Amino acid sequence: MIKNAQYIISNPDVASCPQSTLPEYAFIGRSNVGKSSLINMLCHNPKLAKTSQKPGKTLLINHFLVDGSWHLVDLPGYGYAQAGQKQREALKKMIERYCLLREQLVCLFVLIDCRHEPQKIDLEFINWLGENGVPFAIVFTKGDKLGKVRLKENVEAYKARLLEEWEELPPVFVTSAETKLGGEELTAYIEEINQDLEISRSGDHE
């Protein structure tokens, strides 16, 4: 469980990100997928990440320090339709540079709105991550907006679509910022990776 999270810094490029050895867990998704709400729910702080009714609010790489031991990174949403071509290209480059160059990145959480059919832009991004060996997990958001049966059907249909191109699936989580669904599972997953990193680090020092 996350006890403390504080905003550290925002940057326009990976080169300016904090010089830190702490592991980083980044959150990304299409505009209006509920990213800020999910981050605030995980950190038990409704005001931590700025939520907005207007998509495209996050245009920088935002770092938050969690429990003094890891960074949560809020990345810009991709495919923001209202942005001009130039801004879209700049954001795409920023995201790609962060994913490929940031050595501290341990896992990228790709957020998907559970209400929608698989979208081309999400599938292309997921495949790009796979091709480039970026470790990631899939997080379905807005789980409270569907009944249990429909939610399960949508998630299973999405997995089936991914398995058309993937031999095995990355970890999959189903969440709701409203009902706190999936919050404990997500933070437990992060804690588990952090513990493994600690063990491997202490092994390196022996």
Secondary structure, DSSP 8 states (H G I E B T S, - for coil): ----EEEEEEESSGGGS----S-EEEEEEBTTSSHHHHHHHHTT-TTSS---SSS----SEEEEEETTTEEEEE---B--TTS-HHHHHHHHHHHHHHHHH-TTEEEEEEEEETTS---HHHHHHHHHHHHTT--EEEEEE-GGGS-HHHHHHHHHHHHHHHTTT-SS---EEE--TTT-TTHHHHHHHHHHHHHHHHHHHHHHH-
